[in-house]
Amino acid sequence: MASTTLERPHDPSRTQNLGITGMTCAGCAGRVERALRTVPGVEEADVNLALDTAEIRGDVTLDELIAAVSAAGFGARPLDLRRPGEAADTASGTGGNEMAELVIAALLTAPLVLQMIPMAFGLSWHLPPWLEWLLATPVQFWIGRRFYKGAVKAIVSRTGTMDLLVAIGTSAAYLYSLWLYLRMGPEAAGHLYFEASAVVITLVVAGKVLEGRAKRSASEALRELMALRPAKALRLLDGGGTEEVDISSVATGDRLLVRPGDRLPVDGVIVDGQGEIDESLVTGESMPVPRKAGENVVAGSVNGEAALEIEATRVGEDTTLARIASLVEHAQVGKAPVQRLVDRISAVFVPLVLVIATLAFIGWYVSGAGFETALVAFVSVLVIACPCALGLATPTALVAGTGAAARAGILIRDIETLERAQSLDMVVFDKTGTLTLGHPVVTDIVASRMSEDDLLRIAASIQSR
């Protein structure tokens, strides 16, 4: 398929990008955006929760932006989207650590949950209260430490986040259970809610693991693109011979040897040799294209059957392949109008949930249902209403969409273009391009001296040997 670029004017000279660490929900992303927009000179700031990145437009220095993010309680580092893969690496996360914590949390929580199974058969059996406390405490304060850290940041900055909801809800259940245990001792068995706080934290951590996988999967298109560029190159020496060097050490003007079957590491011009080159990655042309001395070749193309000597004209982030990846990455870090609407809703979502949870507690308590029932209602509203899906679904879908388009050869420069594409009812291609699979496919078999069945039978017999 021929590569197509959908874009609108963009001024990269006034755009800065940051990789953000420490965000856990849409509330965090909103807090970072507000912090960036308060910096003098900033015209617009967009934070992408799926990629953990921020794009800022305006006349402002990186130091000022990083300082603003740090003051809001998050980490930031410069992000150069001219270097493909930067945003994808930022979104890779710490999946291994989260999975280990999830396993530990599940092992500690399982006994608390299993003790409830006899209740389904009308039996009454409970773990000793001291054992419930012993199992729930590390889940609450070790596995759940991230929620307390996030809650403190939210309180300091006077914003609402998922961490605040989880911390308040689980702490209420844990502290109430601890109070009952200290007051009643062994008699508290059957009245404790240690399993509720532990289960909530375990499930939220499980959601974080799935969220991390979704982020990494959505960014996979960029990694696939950059995997097409070889990591090494054969540089020709002045005295004859070659040396294998890292692709990052190749400079403009270097002469490289490209062996048959190898991918071209840089954009260049053929100095010596001729042959056919598979350029389907860039042009979509399914058949190899003849190239000879004096003609240009691009990185990521596959050399045919003859060795070529090329002179590097574009290297690193300036190659055609790197620019393609950069286009995809620029689209992914942007923000569509529908995402801005979701962010506005998320900004008021957490405070509204806190109010509703408090009203639920008051309503049940005043009605005479008792403190325990009111507490369960309070905790339930808080933990069920975590705005993770609300804030993450839209950016993840947009990142996945631009990645899928890139695999199909369509490069979307502006994320708003992807949203507007739903209204398209006709696409026009000029006759100079070709829409292909990028590789030849057998469509017909012409047998001149025998039938097609006999020819296929012979071919199958040869292949089986």
Order of alpha helices (4+ residues) and beta strands (2+ residues): beta-beta-alpha-beta-beta-alpha-beta-alpha-alpha-alpha-alpha-alpha-alpha-alpha-beta-beta-beta-beta-beta-alpha-beta-beta-beta-beta-alpha-alpha-alpha-alpha-beta-alpha-alpha
